[in-house]
């Protein structure tokens, strides 16, 4: 019922992992685990280092703690979802696809190949997104969305969308770059020092009936 910590010298191999505890769970052993399916799991913070494609089929309820998912291949929700009032951090290769009924307060993602997509319904802080090897970055959030770090898709496109009551999109002084950038919210703001770089693509800014205030730079080639 308390904290669960994996010994660094161990590795877990199982078809499906489920569990429940009131404390944090750390399954981040450098001896990479083999867990293809993550079912329902409740904890106060959750860390998993997985050596293959990871499919979430149940609700991962991380409480007030951070949720950190590392996979050597893809991460995808297949009927599952993630909730935490902390930050969800993902690292993958081949794509991260989180299209479930997620409710997370913070998001940070790093992926090569494939793309990164998140559907969410909560006030959201994006602390940083890095996509390499092509592929799009898409965040669709119902609620206010604020950037506190850069979003970079390399040769892929970027779409950041905030909808619903209070669904403002605030870039702050942070950079957004990709091969085409779409920014949508019930009001979109950008501070001095921020650069939105769409490469050879287009920049679309849609205020959804709210104010648009872009004080930084917008560049395309």
URCORSUL-V996302 format. One record per pair of residues at least 6 apart in sequence whose C-alpha atoms are under 7 Angstrom apart, sorted by sequence separation. I is the first residue (numbers start at 1). J is the second residue. D is the distance in Angstrom with one decimal. If there is no record, write none. Layout:
BEGIN
{{I,J,D} {I,J,D}}
END
This chain:
BEGIN
{{162,168,6.1} {162,169,5.9} {35,50,6.2} {169,184,7.0} {33,49,6.2} {34,50,5.7} {36,52,6.5} {46,62,6.0} {88,104,6.8} {95,111,6.2} {104,120,6.9} {115,131,6.8} {137,153,6.2} {169,185,5.1} {32,49,6.0} {33,50,4.8} {34,51,5.3} {36,53,5.9} {37,54,5.8} {38,55,6.1} {39,56,6.0} {45,62,4.8} {54,71,6.7} {75,92,6.5} {87,104,6.7} {95,112,7.0} {102,119,6.5} {103,120,5.5} {105,122,6.4} {136,153,6.4} {145,162,6.1} {168,185,5.1} {173,190,6.6} {181,198,5.4} {11,29,6.8} {17,35,6.9} {25,43,6.6} {32,50,5.7} {33,51,5.6} {34,52,6.4} {36,54,4.8} {37,55,4.8} {38,56,4.8} {39,57,5.0} {40,58,4.1} {41,59,6.4} {42,60,6.1} {43,61,6.3} {44,62,5.0} {45,63,6.3} {53,71,6.5} {74,92,5.6} {86,104,6.9} {87,105,5.9} {88,106,5.9} {89,107,5.9} {90,108,6.5} {91,109,6.0} {92,110,6.5} {93,111,5.4} {94,112,6.0} {95,113,6.1} {102,120,4.8} {103,121,5.2} {104,122,6.3} {105,123,6.0} {106,124,5.5} {107,125,6.4} {108,126,6.2} {144,162,6.3} {167,185,5.9} {168,186,4.8} {169,187,6.3} {170,188,5.9} {171,189,6.1} {172,190,5.2} {173,191,4.8} {180,198,4.4} {202,220,6.8} {2,21,6.0} {10,29,6.8} {16,35,6.4} {24,43,5.6} {28,47,5.9} {32,51,5.3} {35,54,6.9} {36,55,6.1} {37,56,5.9} {38,57,6.2} {39,58,4.3} {40,59,4.7} {41,60,4.9} {42,61,4.8} {43,62,5.2} {44,63,4.6} {45,64,6.7} {52,71,6.0} {65,84,6.7} {73,92,5.6} {74,93,5.6} {81,100,5.0} {83,102,5.8} {84,103,6.6} {85,104,5.8} {86,105,5.7} {87,106,4.0} {88,107,4.9} {89,108,4.7} {90,109,4.8} {91,110,4.8} {92,111,4.9} {93,112,4.8} {94,113,4.6} {95,114,4.2} {96,115,6.3} {97,116,6.0} {98,117,5.9} {99,118,5.8} {100,119,6.5} {101,120,6.5} {102,121,6.3} {103,122,5.4} {105,124,4.8} {106,125,4.6} {107,126,4.9} {108,127,5.4} {109,128,6.6} {110,129,5.9} {111,130,6.5} {112,131,5.8} {113,132,6.2} {143,162,6.0} {167,186,5.2} {168,187,5.0} {169,188,4.8} {170,189,4.9} {171,190,5.0} {172,191,4.8} {173,192,5.9} {175,194,5.0} {176,195,6.4} {177,196,5.8} {178,197,6.5} {179,198,5.0} {180,199,6.6} {188,207,5.5} {201,220,6.6} {1,21,4.6} {2,22,5.7} {3,23,4.4} {4,24,6.3} {5,25,6.0} {6,26,6.1} {11,31,5.4} {13,33,6.0} {14,34,6.6} {15,35,5.8} {16,36,6.7} {17,37,6.4} {18,38,6.4} {23,43,5.6} {24,44,4.6} {25,45,6.1} {26,46,5.9} {27,47,5.5} {28,48,5.0} {29,49,6.6} {37,57,6.9} {38,58,6.9} {39,59,6.9} {40,60,5.6} {41,61,6.2} {42,62,6.2} {43,63,6.2} {44,64,5.8} {45,65,3.8} {46,66,6.4} {47,67,5.8} {48,68,6.4} {49,69,6.4} {50,70,6.0} {51,71,5.8} {52,72,5.5} {53,73,4.7} {54,74,6.1} {55,75,6.1} {56,76,6.3} {57,77,6.3} {64,84,5.8} {65,85,6.9} {66,86,4.7} {67,87,6.2} {68,88,5.9} {69,89,6.3} {70,90,5.8} {71,91,6.2} {72,92,5.7} {73,93,4.6} {74,94,5.1} {75,95,6.5} {76,96,5.7} {77,97,6.5} {80,100,6.0} {81,101,5.4} {82,102,5.0} {83,103,4.7} {84,104,4.9} {85,105,5.0} {86,106,6.1} {87,107,5.5} {88,108,6.3} {89,109,5.6} {90,110,6.3} {91,111,5.8} {92,112,6.8} {93,113,6.0} {94,114,4.5} {95,115,4.7} {96,116,4.8} {97,117,5.0} {98,118,4.8} {99,119,5.0} {104,124,6.8} {105,125,6.1} {106,126,5.7} {107,127,6.0} {108,128,4.9} {109,129,4.8} {110,130,4.8} {111,131,5.1} {112,132,4.7} {113,133,4.8} {115,135,4.4} {116,136,6.4} {117,137,5.8} {118,138,6.4} {119,139,6.1} {120,140,6.3} {121,141,5.5} {122,142,6.2} {123,143,5.0} {124,144,6.2} {125,145,5.9} {126,146,6.1} {127,147,6.1} {134,154,6.4} {136,156,4.6} {137,157,6.2} {138,158,6.0} {139,159,6.3} {140,160,6.3} {141,161,6.1} {142,162,5.7} {143,163,5.9} {158,178,5.8} {168,188,6.1} {169,189,6.4} {170,190,6.2} {171,191,7.0} {173,193,5.0} {174,194,4.8} {175,195,4.8} {176,196,4.8} {177,197,4.6} {178,198,5.1} {179,199,5.1} {187,207,4.5} {200,220,5.7} {1,22,5.6} {2,23,4.6} {3,24,4.9} {4,25,4.7} {5,26,4.8} {6,27,5.1} {8,29,4.7} {10,31,6.2} {11,32,6.0} {12,33,4.8} {13,34,4.6} {14,35,5.5} {15,36,5.9} {16,37,4.6} {17,38,5.0} {18,39,5.0} {19,40,6.8} {20,41,5.5} {21,42,6.1} {22,43,5.3} {23,44,5.0} {24,45,4.6} {25,46,4.8} {26,47,4.7} {27,48,4.7} {28,49,4.7} {44,65,5.0} {45,66,4.9} {46,67,4.7} {47,68,4.6} {48,69,5.2} {49,70,4.8} {50,71,4.8} {51,72,5.2} {52,73,5.2} {53,74,4.7} {54,75,4.8} {55,76,5.1} {56,77,4.6} {57,78,5.1} {58,79,6.6} {59,80,5.3} {60,81,6.2} {61,82,6.0} {62,83,5.9} {63,84,5.1} {64,85,4.9} {65,86,5.1} {66,87,4.9} {67,88,4.7} {68,89,4.7} {69,90,4.8} {70,91,4.7} {71,92,4.9} {72,93,5.9} {73,94,5.8} {74,95,5.1} {75,96,4.7} {76,97,4.6} {77,98,5.3} {79,100,6.5} {81,102,5.1} {82,103,6.4} {83,104,5.2} {84,105,6.5} {95,116,5.8} {96,117,6.3} {97,118,6.5} {98,119,6.2} {106,127,6.8} {108,129,5.6} {109,130,6.3} {110,131,6.0} {111,132,6.4} {112,133,5.5} {113,134,6.0} {114,135,5.2} {115,136,5.0} {116,137,4.8} {117,138,4.6} {118,139,4.9} {119,140,4.9} {120,141,4.7} {121,142,4.5} {122,143,5.3} {123,144,4.9} {124,145,4.8} {125,146,4.9} {126,147,4.8} {127,148,4.9} {128,149,4.4} {129,150,6.5} {130,151,6.1} {131,152,6.1} {132,153,6.2} {134,155,5.0} {135,156,4.6} {136,157,4.7} {137,158,4.8} {138,159,4.7} {139,160,5.0} {140,161,4.8} {141,162,4.9} {142,163,4.8} {143,164,5.7} {157,178,4.9} {173,194,4.2} {175,196,5.8} {176,197,6.3} {177,198,5.7} {178,199,6.3} {179,200,6.1} {180,201,4.0} {181,202,6.4} {182,203,5.8} {183,204,6.1} {184,205,5.9} {185,206,6.5} {186,207,5.3} {187,208,6.4} {195,216,5.9} {196,217,6.2} {197,218,6.1} {198,219,6.3} {199,220,5.0} {200,221,4.7} {1,23,6.8} {3,25,6.0} {4,26,6.1} {5,27,6.3} {6,28,6.9} {7,29,6.6} {8,30,6.2} {9,31,6.6} {11,33,4.9} {12,34,6.1} {13,35,5.9} {15,37,6.2} {16,38,5.7} {17,39,5.8} {18,40,5.3} {19,41,4.7} {20,42,4.5} {21,43,5.0} {22,44,6.0} {24,46,6.0} {25,47,6.2} {26,48,6.5} {27,49,6.3} {45,67,5.6} {46,68,6.2} {47,69,6.0} {48,70,6.1} {49,71,6.1} {50,72,6.6} {53,75,6.0} {54,76,6.4} {55,77,5.6} {56,78,5.7} {57,79,5.0} {58,80,4.2} {59,81,4.9} {60,82,4.7} {61,83,4.9} {62,84,4.8} {63,85,6.4} {64,86,5.4} {66,88,6.0} {67,89,6.2} {68,90,5.9} {69,91,6.4} {70,92,6.1} {74,96,5.9} {75,97,6.3} {76,98,5.7} {77,99,6.4} {82,104,6.9} {113,135,6.3} {115,137,5.9} {116,138,6.3} {117,139,5.7} {118,140,6.2} {119,141,5.9} {120,142,6.2} {121,143,6.2} {123,145,6.1} {124,146,6.3} {125,147,5.8} {126,148,6.0} {127,149,4.5} {128,150,5.1} {129,151,4.6} {130,152,5.0} {131,153,4.5} {132,154,5.7} {134,156,4.7} {136,158,5.9} {137,159,6.2} {138,160,6.0} {139,161,6.1} {140,162,6.2} {141,163,6.3} {142,164,5.3} {143,165,6.5} {144,166,5.6} {145,167,6.8} {156,178,5.5} {157,179,4.7} {158,180,6.3} {159,181,5.9} {160,182,6.3} {161,183,6.1} {162,184,6.1} {163,185,5.7} {172,194,6.9} {179,201,5.0} {180,202,4.8} {181,203,4.9} {182,204,4.7} {183,205,4.8} {184,206,4.7} {185,207,5.3} {186,208,4.8} {187,209,6.9} {194,216,4.9} {195,217,4.7} {196,218,4.9} {197,219,4.8} {198,220,5.1} {199,221,5.6} {6,29,6.3} {8,31,6.8} {16,39,6.4} {18,41,5.2} {19,42,6.4} {20,43,5.9} {55,78,6.2} {57,80,4.1} {58,81,6.4} {59,82,5.8} {60,83,6.3} {61,84,6.2} {77,100,6.3} {125,148,6.8} {126,149,6.6} {128,151,5.6} {129,152,6.1} {130,153,6.1} {131,154,6.4} {143,166,5.9} {144,167,4.1} {145,168,6.1} {146,169,6.0} {147,170,6.3} {154,177,6.9} {155,178,5.8} {156,179,5.2} {157,180,4.9} {158,181,4.8} {159,182,4.6} {160,183,5.1} {161,184,4.6} {162,185,4.5} {163,186,6.3} {180,203,5.9} {181,204,6.4} {182,205,6.1} {183,206,6.3} {184,207,6.0} {185,208,5.8} {186,209,6.2} {187,210,4.0} {188,211,6.5} {189,212,5.8} {190,213,6.2} {191,214,6.7} {192,215,5.1} {193,216,5.5} {194,217,6.3} {195,218,6.0} {196,219,6.2} {197,220,6.0} {56,80,5.0} {143,167,4.3} {144,168,4.8} {145,169,4.9} {146,170,4.8} {147,171,5.0} {150,174,5.3} {151,175,6.4} {152,176,5.9} {153,177,6.2} {154,178,5.1} {155,179,5.2} {157,181,5.9} {158,182,6.2} {159,183,6.1} {160,184,6.2} {161,185,5.7} {162,186,6.9} {184,208,7.0} {186,210,4.9} {187,211,4.6} {188,212,4.9} {189,213,4.7} {190,214,4.6} {191,215,5.0} {192,216,4.4} {142,167,6.4} {144,169,6.2} {145,170,6.3} {146,171,6.0} {147,172,6.3} {149,174,5.7} {150,175,4.9} {151,176,4.8} {152,177,4.8} {153,178,4.7} {154,179,7.0} {187,212,5.5} {188,213,6.4} {189,214,5.5} {190,215,5.5} {191,216,5.5} {148,174,6.6} {150,176,5.9} {151,177,6.4} {152,178,6.0} {190,216,6.0} {147,174,6.7}}
END
